[in-house]
Amino acid sequence: MLLDRRRIKYWQRWIYALMAILMVAFLIYIPIGTQGCSGTSGTSQKPNDRITALKKQLQASPGVAGTMLTLAQAYQGAAGQQAVGSSQYNADLTNAATYYRQYLDATKSLTAADAVRSRVTNMETLAVVYSDLKQLGKAVTVYEQLTAMQPDNPDFFLQLGQFAVNAGQTNTALLAFTRYLQLAPNSPEAKTIKDYIKKNTPSATPTPKASASPKASASPKASASPTVSAKPSTSPTP
C-alpha cells in the first residue's frame, strides 16, 4: 500500500527540522580540531598555539625529524585558513616549505622502505606548496629529484613535465614528456603530450647560402661555413 505523499512531505519537514537543530547543537558544543576535516588532530587547540608549542618542542630537542614534519603540516594547515594569496597565506606556506625541507634533509640517509615512502610523499607535498607559492622552478627541482629516485615512475615524469611547462622550462618539459611516453605509451594523455612535443621541438637551423662576391680576388680567403645547429635530442639521458 502506497503512503500518501502529503503525509510523507509532512514528516520529511519535521525530520529535516530536527536534523538542522542537531547540526547547530553539534557545531556549538563539539570543538573543532586544528586540522579541520583532515582529522590529524582531535583537540581544539588553535593553529598558532599548536605551532608555538611545536617550535618550543623542536628547540628543546633539535634534529627530531618527526617534529619538523608536524610543524610543516601545521603551517600548511594554518595557510589553509587564510585567504589565498594573502601575505599571511604566503608566510605560512613559506614556513611549511622550510620545515618540509628540514625534514627531508634530516631523513635523506634513511633507507628503510617506510622512510623512503614517507620522503617521497612529503617531497610531492613540498612541490605542491611551491606551486601554491607560485615558485614553479622549485617545484620542477623537487620532481627532478623524484624522477631520479624513481626513474621508472611515469607519474613523476608527467608531473615534472607539467610543472616545467608552467615554469616556462620547455626543454625540461620535452625531456620529461618523452620519458613519460616511453613508460606509458598508451596513456590517455599520450596524444596531447605528443602534440606538445611536436609543436615545441625546435628544428635544425638551415645553413645560409654563400653570397656571390662581386669581384674575385687573386687569393680569396676561405670563409668558415656556418655550422648547422644540431637538433636537440628529446630523449632523456639514460
Residue pairs with C-beta under 8 A, 6 or more apart in sequence:
31 43
31 44
32 44
33 39
33 40
33 41
33 42
33 43
33 44
34 40
34 41
34 43
34 44
34 45
34 46
34 47
34 50
34 74
34 77
35 41
35 73
35 77
36 77
36 80
36 81
38 77
40 73
40 77
41 50
45 53
47 74
47 77
47 78
47 81
48 78
50 74
51 71
51 74
51 75
51 78
54 67
54 70
54 71
54 74
55 71
57 64
57 67
58 64
58 67
58 68
58 71
61 67
63 106
65 103
65 106
65 107
68 99
68 100
68 102
68 103
68 106
69 99
69 100
69 103
69 122
71 95
71 99
72 96
72 97
72 98
72 99
72 100
72 102
72 103
72 122
73 96
75 92
75 93
75 95
75 96
75 99
76 92
76 93
76 96
76 125
76 129
78 92
79 88
79 89
79 92
79 93
79 96
79 132
82 88
82 89
82 92
83 89
90 133
93 129
93 132
93 133
94 133
96 129
97 126
97 129
97 130
97 133
100 122
100 125
100 126
100 129
101 126
103 122
104 119
104 122
104 123
104 126
107 115
107 118
107 119
108 119
110 116
110 119
120 146
120 149
120 150
123 142
123 145
123 146
124 142
124 146
126 142
127 138
127 139
127 142
127 143
127 146
127 159
127 163
128 139
130 136
130 138
130 139
130 142
131 139
131 163
136 163
136 166
136 167
137 167
137 169
139 163
139 167
140 160
140 163
140 164
140 167
140 169
140 172
143 156
143 159
143 160
143 163
143 176
144 160
144 172
146 153
146 156
146 159
146 160
147 153
147 156
147 157
147 160
147 176
147 179
150 156
152 183
153 183
154 180
154 183
154 184
154 187
157 176
157 177
157 179
157 180
157 183
158 176
158 177
158 180
158 184
158 189
160 172
160 173
160 176
161 172
161 173
161 176
161 177
161 180
161 193
162 173
164 170
164 172
164 173
164 176
165 173
165 196
170 200
171 232
173 196
173 200
174 197
174 200
174 201
174 232
174 234
175 234
175 235
175 236
176 236
177 193
177 196
177 197
178 197
178 234
178 235
178 236
179 235
179 236
180 187
180 189
180 193
181 190
181 193
181 194
181 197
184 190
197 234
201 231
201 232
201 234
202 231
202 232
203 231
204 228
204 229
204 230
204 231
205 228
205 229
206 228
207 225
207 226
207 228
208 226
210 223
210 225
213 220
